[in-house]
Amino acid sequence: MLRLLARSTLRVSSSSKSTALKSASLSLWHAASARRSMSAKAAAAAGAAGSDETTPLTETIRDFLEPKEFYDLLTSRGIDFFTGTPDSLLKDFCAYVTDNAPPQNHIIAANEGAAVSLAAGHHLASRKFPLVYMQNSGFGNTVNPLLSLVDPKVYSIPMLLLIGWRGEPGKKDEPQHIVQGKVMTSMLADMNIQFEVLPDYIEGAREAVDSAVHHMETRGGPYALLVKRQCFSKYKLKSLEPNTRELSREEALRVLVNTFGKWDVVVGTTGFTSRELYELRDELGQDHRTDFLCVGSMGYASSIGFGIALAKPSRQVFCLDGDGAAMMQMGGMATIGVNDTKNFKHILINNGAHDSVGGQPTKGFDVDFTAIARACGYKHTFQASTEAEIVEAVKQLREVEGPAMLELLVNKGARSNLGRPKTTPIENKLQFMKFLDH
C-alpha cells in the first residue's frame, strides 16, 4: 500500500521525487506517532471491553473515528455539502450526516456518477468543496464524469471522494469485492487521482483532510480518501421512517417463490434480496438452479433478465428488483419497455431504503414506479402489499403479456442471522445455464 500511495502521489504532484517521498514518510511517521498516544477515550473504551489489566502496549488498542468528530472536521474546513450512494463501510458516517446535515446539503443520489455530477454543479454555484461518498464497487459509475468533467485537464472541479474500500487486500470478503478491492488503488493512480487511506483517529484524519483541502485549493480536481473496514465507531440512524406495511421483504419473497413454476426463470438483484431468496429455496427444499443471483452489478438485474427473456422466449422470466437498484439504472426500463418482450415480468420490491448497506432512505415510496414503467412502454402494471394481493397479482402477471411490472410495498429490515449463498458465483452461473438449456 505504501508503494502504491507513493506512486499515486508522484503521478499527480508536480513536486520532485525526493520531496514526494519525504512528504509521504513524514505523513506515515506522524500517523505512527499519533497511534502510540492513546487518548483517555480509547482507554475507557478498552476498559469497557473487559480489559482486566493495564498494559504499556497502548499501540495494541483499537482506534475508531467518531462520525461526529469527522463531520465536524469537514464542516470546519468548509466541506458542508454531501452527496453519494450509501455503503456498508460508511454507514455510520452516512447515518450521522443524514441525521445532522440540513436536507438541502445532503442528497442521496441515484448512482455514483450522478453524485459526482451533482457535486460538480454545487461547486460551480457555490465555489465550495463538496464531498461525494460511495462504495468502491460503484466507483466504475464515476469514471466518465471524473475523467470528462472534473479532471484538472478538463474543467478542474475539486471535490473530496470518500470511498468505502470493500475487498481491501488481505481482508476476507465476497468474490466481487475482492476483485474490485485489488485494483482500487491502481485505478485511482491511473486516473491521476491523488489518494490516501483515511486514518481511524481524529489527529490523522485532520492531517488527511487538510492535505485534501490543500490539493483541491492548489490543483483542483478530485482527492480521494479510502475508508477501510471498521474505521468509524458505531452510530445508529435516528431519522427512520416507521415500518407500516404488512410484510417484510423476506415474507413477500416467501409468498413469491411459492407461486413460481418449475421452469420459471428468476433473476435476483444484489444484496439482501438474493441472499434471502437463496435461504428460502433451502428452507423450502426448492431448486437453486432456477435462480441467477446478482452478487454485484447493482441496478443491472432487469437488463440481465431482459437479455435472458430475449434469448428464451418460451420461458417466463421474473426479475426480482429493488427500489434503490431500479433507480440506480432506471434507463434500463426504457430499453425494456420499447421492446415487445412478452415473457419478461419485472417484480420491484420497494421498501424505501438501501437496506443492504445501512438502511439509508431511497425515497422509493415517493417514486411512482408503475407510472414510470407504463411511460416506458410496459404493457401492464400491478401493485400489492399483502399476501393475498401478491398471490392474485402474480397470477395476473403470469397471464398477461409483458413487459409487465408488479411493485411490492414492504417493510425495511432483515434478519440479523441472514446468511450468504453457499455456492460460488461460477457454480451459480453453470447450474443456471444448464437449467436454461432444458
C-alpha positions as CSV (number, residue, x, y, z in Angstrom):
1,M,0.0,0.0,0.0
2,L,2.9,2.3,0.8
3,R,4.4,1.7,-2.6
4,L,1.0,2.4,-4.3
5,L,0.5,5.5,-2.3
6,A,3.9,6.8,-3.2
7,R,3.3,6.1,-6.9
8,S,-0.1,7.9,-6.8
9,T,1.5,11.0,-5.1
10,L,4.3,11.1,-7.7
11,R,1.8,10.8,-10.6
12,V,-0.3,13.7,-9.7
13,S,2.1,16.0,-7.9
14,S,4.4,18.5,-9.6
15,S,6.9,18.1,-6.8
16,S,10.2,16.3,-7.2
17,K,10.5,12.6,-6.4
18,S,12.6,13.2,-3.2
19,T,10.1,15.8,-1.9
20,A,7.1,13.5,-2.6
21,L,8.8,10.6,-0.8
22,K,9.8,12.8,2.1
23,S,6.3,14.1,2.5
24,A,4.9,10.5,2.4
25,S,7.4,9.4,5.0
26,L,6.6,12.3,7.3
27,S,2.9,11.6,7.0
28,L,3.4,8.0,7.9
29,W,5.7,9.0,10.8
30,H,3.1,11.4,12.2
31,A,0.4,8.6,11.9
32,A,2.6,6.1,13.8
33,S,3.3,8.7,16.5
34,A,-0.3,9.5,17.0
35,R,-1.2,5.8,17.2
36,R,1.3,5.4,20.0
37,S,-0.5,8.0,22.1
38,M,-3.7,6.5,23.5
39,S,-6.4,9.0,24.4
40,A,-8.4,8.8,27.6
41,K,-11.4,8.0,25.5
42,A,-9.7,5.0,24.0
43,A,-8.6,3.8,27.4
44,A,-12.2,4.0,28.6
45,A,-13.3,2.0,25.6
46,A,-10.7,-0.6,26.3
47,G,-11.9,-0.9,29.9
48,A,-15.5,-1.2,28.8
49,A,-14.5,-4.0,26.5
50,G,-13.4,-6.1,29.5
51,S,-9.7,-5.5,29.9
52,D,-8.6,-6.7,33.3
53,E,-5.1,-5.4,33.3
54,T,-3.2,-2.3,32.3
55,T,-0.5,-2.5,29.7
56,P,2.2,-0.2,28.3
57,L,1.4,-1.6,24.8
58,T,-1.0,1.1,24.0
59,E,-0.4,0.7,20.3
60,T,-2.5,-2.5,20.5
61,I,-5.6,-0.6,21.5
62,R,-8.1,-0.4,18.6
63,D,-8.9,3.2,17.4
64,F,-12.2,4.2,15.8
65,L,-13.1,7.5,14.2
66,E,-16.2,9.0,15.6
67,P,-18.7,10.1,12.9
68,K,-19.5,13.4,14.7
69,E,-15.8,14.3,15.0
70,F,-15.2,13.6,11.3
71,Y,-18.3,15.5,10.3
72,D,-17.3,18.5,12.5
73,L,-13.8,18.4,11.0
74,L,-15.2,18.5,7.5
75,T,-17.6,21.4,8.1
76,S,-14.9,23.3,9.9
77,R,-12.9,23.2,6.6
78,G,-15.9,24.4,4.6
79,I,-16.9,21.0,3.3
80,D,-20.6,21.0,4.2
81,F,-22.4,19.6,1.1
82,F,-22.7,15.8,0.9
83,T,-23.9,13.5,-1.8
84,G,-23.4,9.9,-2.8
85,T,-24.7,6.4,-2.7
86,P,-24.7,4.5,0.6
87,D,-22.0,2.0,1.5
88,S,-21.8,-0.5,4.4
89,L,-18.3,0.6,5.5
90,L,-19.6,4.2,5.6
91,K,-23.0,3.5,7.0
92,D,-22.2,5.1,10.5
93,F,-20.9,8.3,9.0
94,C,-23.7,8.4,6.4
95,A,-26.2,7.9,9.1
96,Y,-24.8,10.8,11.1
97,V,-24.9,13.0,8.0
98,T,-28.5,12.1,7.4
99,D,-29.5,13.0,10.9
100,N,-27.5,16.2,11.2
101,A,-26.9,17.9,7.8
102,P,-29.5,20.3,6.6
103,P,-31.7,18.4,4.0
104,Q,-30.6,20.7,1.2
105,N,-26.9,19.9,2.0
106,H,-27.3,16.1,1.8
107,I,-28.6,14.4,-1.3
108,I,-28.6,10.6,-1.7
109,A,-28.0,10.2,-5.4
110,A,-29.4,7.5,-7.7
111,N,-25.9,6.4,-8.6
112,E,-22.3,7.4,-8.0
113,G,-21.8,9.1,-11.4
114,A,-24.9,11.3,-10.7
115,A,-23.4,12.1,-7.3
116,V,-20.1,13.3,-8.9
117,S,-22.1,15.4,-11.4
118,L,-24.3,16.9,-8.7
119,A,-21.2,17.8,-6.7
120,A,-19.8,19.5,-9.7
121,G,-22.9,21.6,-10.0
122,H,-22.7,22.5,-6.4
123,H,-19.1,23.7,-6.7
124,L,-19.9,25.7,-9.8
125,A,-22.6,27.6,-8.0
126,S,-21.0,27.9,-4.5
127,R,-17.2,27.6,-5.1
128,K,-17.2,25.2,-2.1
129,F,-15.6,21.8,-2.0
130,P,-18.4,19.1,-1.9
131,L,-18.0,15.5,-0.5
132,V,-19.0,12.5,-2.6
133,Y,-19.3,9.2,-0.8
134,M,-19.6,5.7,-2.3
135,Q,-18.6,2.1,-2.1
136,N,-15.7,1.2,-4.3
137,S,-17.9,-1.3,-6.2
138,G,-19.7,1.7,-7.6
139,F,-16.6,3.6,-8.5
140,G,-16.9,2.4,-12.1
141,N,-20.1,4.5,-12.4
142,T,-18.0,7.6,-11.7
143,V,-15.2,7.1,-14.3
144,N,-16.9,9.1,-17.1
145,P,-17.7,12.3,-15.1
146,L,-14.4,12.0,-13.2
147,L,-12.4,11.9,-16.4
148,S,-14.5,14.0,-18.7
149,L,-15.9,16.6,-16.3
150,V,-14.0,17.2,-13.1
151,D,-10.4,16.2,-14.1
152,P,-7.8,19.1,-13.8
153,K,-7.2,19.0,-17.5
154,V,-10.9,19.4,-18.3
155,Y,-13.0,21.6,-16.0
156,S,-10.8,21.1,-13.0
157,I,-13.6,20.8,-10.4
158,P,-12.4,20.0,-6.9
159,M,-14.3,17.5,-4.7
160,L,-13.5,15.1,-1.9
161,L,-14.2,11.5,-2.6
162,L,-14.9,9.2,0.4
163,I,-14.7,5.6,-0.8
164,G,-15.5,2.6,1.2
165,W,-12.8,0.0,0.4
166,R,-14.5,-3.3,0.2
167,G,-12.2,-6.2,-0.8
168,E,-9.2,-4.5,0.7
169,P,-6.2,-6.8,0.1
170,G,-5.6,-9.1,3.0
171,K,-9.2,-9.0,4.2
172,K,-11.9,-11.7,3.8
173,D,-14.8,-10.5,1.5
174,E,-17.1,-11.6,-1.2
175,P,-15.6,-12.5,-4.7
176,Q,-16.9,-9.4,-6.4
177,H,-15.5,-7.1,-3.7
178,I,-12.1,-8.9,-3.7
179,V,-11.8,-8.3,-7.5
180,Q,-12.7,-4.6,-7.1
181,G,-10.7,-4.1,-3.9
182,K,-7.5,-5.4,-5.5
183,V,-7.5,-2.9,-8.3
184,M,-8.9,0.1,-6.4
185,T,-5.6,1.9,-5.8
186,S,-4.2,1.3,-9.2
187,M,-7.5,2.6,-10.8
188,L,-7.1,5.9,-8.8
189,A,-3.4,6.1,-9.7
190,D,-4.2,5.5,-13.4
191,M,-6.8,8.2,-13.3
192,N,-4.3,10.6,-11.7
193,I,-6.5,11.0,-8.6
194,Q,-4.3,11.6,-5.5
195,F,-5.5,9.5,-2.6
196,E,-4.7,8.2,0.9
197,V,-6.2,5.9,3.4
198,L,-8.4,7.7,6.0
199,P,-6.8,7.2,9.4
200,D,-9.1,5.8,12.1
201,Y,-8.2,8.5,14.7
202,I,-9.1,12.2,14.6
203,E,-5.5,13.6,14.6
204,G,-4.7,11.5,11.5
205,A,-8.0,12.3,9.9
206,R,-7.3,16.0,10.4
207,E,-4.0,15.7,8.6
208,A,-5.6,13.8,5.7
209,V,-8.5,16.3,5.3
210,D,-6.0,19.2,5.4
211,S,-3.9,17.5,2.7
212,A,-7.1,17.1,0.6
213,V,-8.1,20.7,1.1
214,H,-4.6,21.9,0.1
215,H,-4.7,19.7,-3.0
216,M,-8.2,21.0,-4.0
217,E,-7.2,24.6,-3.5
218,T,-3.9,24.4,-5.4
219,R,-4.5,21.8,-8.1
220,G,-8.3,21.5,-8.5
221,G,-9.9,18.2,-9.4
222,P,-10.8,15.3,-7.0
223,Y,-9.0,14.0,-4.0
224,A,-9.9,10.5,-2.6
225,L,-9.9,9.1,0.9
226,L,-10.1,5.3,1.1
227,V,-12.0,4.0,4.1
228,K,-11.1,0.6,5.5
229,R,-13.4,-1.8,7.4
230,Q,-14.4,-0.7,10.9
231,C,-12.9,2.8,10.5
232,F,-15.8,4.6,12.1
233,S,-17.4,4.0,15.5
234,K,-21.0,2.9,15.6
235,Y,-23.8,5.4,15.0
236,K,-27.4,4.3,14.6
237,L,-29.6,6.2,12.2
238,K,-32.3,8.1,14.1
239,S,-34.4,9.6,11.3
240,L,-36.1,6.4,10.3
241,E,-39.4,6.2,8.7
242,P,-41.6,3.7,10.6
243,N,-42.5,0.3,9.1
244,T,-46.2,0.4,8.3
245,R,-46.5,-2.4,5.7
246,E,-47.9,-5.8,6.4
247,L,-44.9,-7.8,5.1
248,S,-41.1,-7.7,5.3
249,R,-39.2,-8.2,2.1
250,E,-38.4,-11.8,3.1
251,E,-42.0,-12.5,3.9
252,A,-43.0,-11.2,0.5
253,L,-40.3,-13.3,-1.1
254,R,-41.7,-16.4,0.6
255,V,-45.1,-15.8,-1.0
256,L,-43.5,-15.2,-4.4
257,V,-41.3,-18.3,-4.5
258,N,-44.3,-20.4,-3.7
259,T,-46.0,-19.0,-6.8
260,F,-43.1,-19.7,-9.2
261,G,-43.3,-22.7,-11.5
262,K,-40.8,-25.5,-12.1
263,W,-39.5,-23.9,-15.4
264,D,-39.8,-20.2,-14.4
265,V,-36.5,-18.3,-14.6
266,V,-35.7,-15.9,-11.7
267,V,-33.0,-13.2,-11.6
268,G,-32.4,-11.7,-8.2
269,T,-30.9,-8.3,-7.6
270,T,-27.9,-7.8,-5.4
271,G,-27.8,-7.6,-1.6
272,F,-30.3,-9.0,0.8
273,T,-32.9,-9.9,-1.8
274,S,-30.7,-12.6,-3.4
275,R,-29.4,-13.8,0.0
276,E,-33.0,-14.2,1.3
277,L,-34.0,-15.9,-1.9
278,Y,-31.2,-18.4,-1.6
279,E,-32.1,-19.3,2.0
280,L,-35.8,-19.6,1.2
281,R,-35.0,-22.1,-1.5
282,D,-33.0,-24.1,1.0
283,E,-35.7,-23.9,3.7
284,L,-38.5,-24.9,1.3
285,G,-36.4,-27.6,-0.4
286,Q,-36.6,-25.9,-3.8
287,D,-34.2,-25.9,-6.7
288,H,-31.5,-23.3,-6.8
289,R,-30.8,-23.8,-10.5
290,T,-33.7,-21.6,-11.5
291,D,-32.2,-18.5,-9.9
292,F,-29.4,-16.3,-11.1
293,L,-28.2,-14.3,-8.1
294,C,-26.6,-11.0,-8.7
295,V,-23.8,-10.6,-6.2
296,G,-22.8,-7.2,-7.6
297,S,-23.8,-5.2,-10.6
298,M,-26.4,-3.1,-8.7
299,G,-29.1,-1.8,-10.9
300,Y,-28.5,-4.3,-13.8
301,A,-30.7,-7.2,-12.8
302,S,-33.5,-6.1,-15.0
303,S,-31.2,-5.8,-18.0
304,I,-29.8,-9.3,-17.3
305,G,-33.3,-10.7,-17.1
306,F,-34.3,-8.8,-20.3
307,G,-31.3,-10.4,-22.1
308,I,-32.4,-13.9,-20.9
309,A,-36.0,-13.2,-21.9
310,L,-35.0,-12.3,-25.5
311,A,-33.0,-15.5,-25.9
312,K,-35.5,-17.8,-24.2
313,P,-38.9,-16.5,-25.5
314,S,-40.7,-19.7,-24.3
315,R,-39.8,-19.3,-20.7
316,Q,-41.3,-16.9,-18.1
317,V,-38.5,-14.7,-16.8
318,F,-39.1,-13.0,-13.5
319,C,-36.7,-10.2,-12.4
320,L,-36.7,-9.5,-8.6
321,D,-35.5,-5.9,-8.3
322,G,-35.2,-3.3,-5.5
323,D,-36.2,0.3,-5.4
324,G,-32.7,1.6,-4.9
325,A,-31.3,-0.7,-7.6
326,A,-34.1,0.3,-10.1
327,M,-33.4,4.0,-9.6
328,M,-29.7,3.4,-10.0
329,Q,-30.0,2.3,-13.6
330,M,-33.6,3.4,-14.5
331,G,-32.7,3.8,-18.1
332,G,-32.9,0.0,-18.5
333,M,-36.7,0.3,-18.0
334,A,-36.9,2.4,-21.1
335,T,-35.0,-0.1,-23.2
336,I,-37.2,-3.0,-21.9
337,G,-40.4,-1.0,-22.4
338,V,-40.0,-0.3,-26.0
339,N,-39.3,-3.9,-26.9
340,D,-42.1,-6.4,-27.3
341,T,-40.7,-8.9,-24.7
342,K,-43.9,-10.8,-23.8
343,N,-42.2,-13.2,-21.3
344,F,-40.4,-10.5,-19.2
345,K,-42.0,-9.9,-15.8
346,H,-40.4,-7.2,-13.6
347,I,-41.1,-7.6,-9.8
348,L,-39.9,-4.5,-8.0
349,I,-39.7,-4.9,-4.2
350,N,-39.9,-1.4,-2.7
351,N,-39.0,-0.9,1.0
352,G,-37.9,2.8,0.7
353,A,-34.4,2.0,1.8
354,H,-30.9,1.0,0.8
355,D,-31.3,-2.0,3.2
356,S,-28.2,-3.9,2.4
357,V,-25.8,-1.1,3.2
358,G,-27.2,0.5,6.3
359,G,-30.8,1.4,5.7
360,Q,-30.3,4.9,4.2
361,P,-33.5,6.2,2.6
362,T,-34.1,5.9,-1.1
363,K,-37.4,7.9,-1.2
364,G,-38.7,4.9,-3.1
365,F,-42.2,5.3,-1.6
366,D,-42.3,8.8,-3.2
367,V,-41.5,7.4,-6.7
368,D,-44.4,6.1,-8.8
369,F,-42.5,3.2,-10.3
370,T,-45.6,1.7,-12.0
371,A,-46.4,5.1,-13.7
372,I,-42.7,5.2,-14.9
373,A,-43.0,1.7,-16.2
374,R,-46.1,2.5,-18.2
375,A,-44.5,5.6,-19.6
376,C,-41.5,3.5,-20.7
377,G,-43.8,1.1,-22.6
378,Y,-44.6,-1.7,-20.1
379,K,-48.0,-3.1,-21.1
380,H,-49.3,-3.9,-17.7
381,T,-48.5,-2.8,-14.1
382,F,-49.7,-4.0,-10.7
383,Q,-49.1,-3.2,-7.1
384,A,-49.5,-5.3,-3.9
385,S,-48.7,-5.1,-0.3
386,T,-50.4,-8.1,1.4
387,E,-50.1,-11.8,1.0
388,A,-53.4,-12.2,-0.7
389,E,-52.7,-9.3,-3.0
390,I,-49.4,-10.8,-4.0
391,V,-50.8,-14.2,-4.8
392,E,-53.5,-12.6,-7.0
393,A,-51.1,-10.1,-8.7
394,V,-48.6,-12.9,-9.6
395,K,-51.5,-14.9,-11.1
396,Q,-52.4,-11.9,-13.3
397,L,-48.7,-11.1,-14.0
398,R,-48.3,-14.6,-15.4
399,E,-51.3,-14.4,-17.6
400,V,-50.6,-11.1,-19.3
401,E,-48.2,-10.3,-22.0
402,G,-45.0,-8.4,-21.0
403,P,-43.1,-6.4,-20.4
404,A,-45.1,-6.1,-17.2
405,M,-44.3,-4.9,-13.7
406,L,-45.5,-5.8,-10.2
407,E,-44.5,-3.4,-7.4
408,L,-44.5,-4.9,-3.9
409,L,-44.6,-2.4,-1.0
410,V,-42.8,-3.9,2.0
411,N,-41.1,-3.0,5.3
412,K,-37.3,-2.5,5.5
413,G,-35.1,-4.6,7.6
414,A,-33.5,-8.1,7.5
415,R,-32.8,-10.9,9.9
416,S,-29.5,-10.5,11.9
417,N,-28.6,-14.1,11.1
418,L,-29.2,-13.9,7.3
419,G,-26.6,-16.0,5.6
420,R,-24.9,-15.9,2.2
421,P,-25.2,-18.3,-0.7
422,K,-23.0,-21.4,-0.2
423,T,-22.3,-21.7,-3.9
424,T,-19.7,-19.6,-5.7
425,P,-20.8,-17.2,-8.5
426,I,-19.2,-19.6,-11.1
427,E,-21.2,-22.5,-9.7
428,N,-24.4,-20.5,-9.7
429,K,-23.7,-19.5,-13.3
430,L,-23.0,-23.0,-14.5
431,Q,-26.1,-24.5,-12.8
432,F,-28.3,-21.7,-14.1
433,M,-27.1,-22.1,-17.7
434,K,-27.6,-25.8,-17.5
435,F,-31.2,-25.1,-16.3
436,L,-31.8,-22.8,-19.3
437,D,-30.6,-25.5,-21.7
438,H,-33.7,-27.6,-20.9
